[in-house]
Amino acid sequence: MQFTEQFDVVVVGAGHAGCEAAMAAARMGLKTALYTLNVDLIAQMSCNPAVGGIAKGHLVREVDALGGIMGEVTDAVGIQFRLLNTSRGPAVWSPRAQCDKQAYRLKMREVLESQSNLKIKQAEVVDLIVEESPVASRQSSANAPNSCHPERSEAQLSVVEGPCVSANDQGPTTNDHRERQRAVLGILLRDGRTVRAQAVIITTGTFLNGLIHCGEQQYPAGRSGEPPAVLLGEALKKFGLRGCRLKTGTPPRLDGRTIDWSRFEAQPGDADPTPFSFRTKRVAHHDTQVPCYIAFTTEETHRIIRENVHRSPMYSGQIQSIGPRYCPSIEDKIVKFPDKLQHQLFLEPEGLNTHEIYVNGMSTSLPIDVQLAILKSIPGLETAEMLRPGYAIEYDSIDPTELERTLETKKISGLFLAGQINGTSGYEEAACQGLMAGINAALQVKKQPSLILDRTEAYTAILIDDLISKGTNEPYRMFTSRAEFRLQLRIDNADRRLTPHGRRVGLITNVAWGEFQAKQSRLEAMKQLLEKTKLTSAMLEKFASTNLVGTATDFSSALGQPLAQLLKRPEVVIEQLAPILRDLAPDFFAHVGTAALGCPEERSSAAFADDRRPNIDNCLSSCQRNDLKSLETEIKYAGYLSQQQRSIDRLKKAEQRTIPDWFDYRAVSGLSREMQEKLLKVRPRTLGHAARIPGVTPAAISLVNVYIELQGRRREQAAVL
């Protein structure tokens, strides 16, 4: 087959997953192409123009620590920043930013266009070009990190010999990837052009056979005003990839000039925002943040919805797909929580240069006339004009148990999937998948070991492990509760956990790596200082002057104790020690330089808005404060962290016990048919992975463990004969 163009990696779809995937591959030195239906809508924020939130902020921090770009772009265009959950433990602190919707996509496009090795193309991808090639076993970068595809030699870049097929050719297909392995060779465009690629990453979001619902009306679309990807969706089905149908939705947008803002409670951002990126010193709109506003539904709102719920496609039977459990529509809230007298809504600006307002919490597919009635029933929105109605959208996704840990498909070598196509919801979940798919696709092309994160070291790994082990029948959303060891997976230590991985694969520059190492050295020196410096009378006097508001604790018994020991007390926070530490380690505080900040009284406490605000020297920048809070967590929770580390070590032993590709579950005596079906469907790589498959019992795991040895000996004996 003659190819029109040739690339190392091709990314299909320029949403949040596609942007991260394309940037990763290009930064790793590979010739990369990013295909999209409309180059003017790259990284479009289809729903809420916000990044982060509970657990989602953790994902963005991890993307940044690995060398991704979502965090830096958000810092550049965010118009309100808040650090959430600070009244709780540090494991669940999470940043969130309201973004300028238009500025976000423009900035992302600017970043992409400035990247060498990356070409942005506007075209519709309608099919994959694959080659059928018999193999003895699965050839995946997940279990054979140094494997390559010999059929993809340099001599075959222009013309591929051997059986070559696209889905629309109706060529031979098989679902048993152990008997026949197919390898992706490129893509077919709507205009007939063929593009050669050693790896293809599909990140199509809600565009695969997308169908929009608004009341009784329904029409094909990828999102409002854009066509769906029908041909590509059908092609993936014909290749034998199991799929399912999912649903999501979006709320109406209002004209802010027609809203009575005096009726709502303002929700300002933090006075000194915490950036998403470890490389950002100060967010762009630090001093020009805008507020969001809090609204509430009324009894009249609920009456209108109850009387019209039969007109909602979700309840009329028009929509058969399952929507996101943790982001329900407004009609879902009223039906499922009839005892609630009101529900909270948030009025959020979509940008600095627009009057458009996003009504967070009012996702709906009710008819437009009902949406208008709902809005008029909310105090302050009686005269509000609706610029865009809310709607629901159904779309195709692929069963994520079809994937390896690298996000490569098991059935087609070189084909990677990332984002909503894998059954997830949210920009952040998409971005982390896109980054991992981009990294592993590039590593496979370069014939280097894959990057497979452990679920004990990243929320990104938890998301991928959950998807490939359990699958999903509803849009998957990340929560901190999904982590077994979430105290180890905080936003403050994401760089320590993941930046070395990013450096290994080539995504962390020399400058960024130098800054990371310098930061770790500063933190270690400060930790040693806290552990070795003992509290003196002079220190105690200074410490007493910073005592917490409303407390009168006598700390004289702590004289002679290390400062770290004092910090372990639950009533003591590290901000109280800041005046002492400033005298002992001036270089630590001089590194960032706080004099220019002006040191207003509320600055150091704005991000920790609870009842434990210390009345102290307030000249702490967000960077310094966050570094100190990281040290406080390590010291205060040292016992818990050590206990969790021991549990992690035990878990890793199970992960190290691999299940060979040749292992035959059907030959395991005593393994029930149900267990066999579950294990054959997922084909876990390790005993730990197998144990996390829903329904697989500890007894089944023990049997598999024994039979790995038995079948291994039989294979050795057969080889001798």
Disulfide bonds with the S-S distance in Angstrom:
Cys599-Cys619 2.28
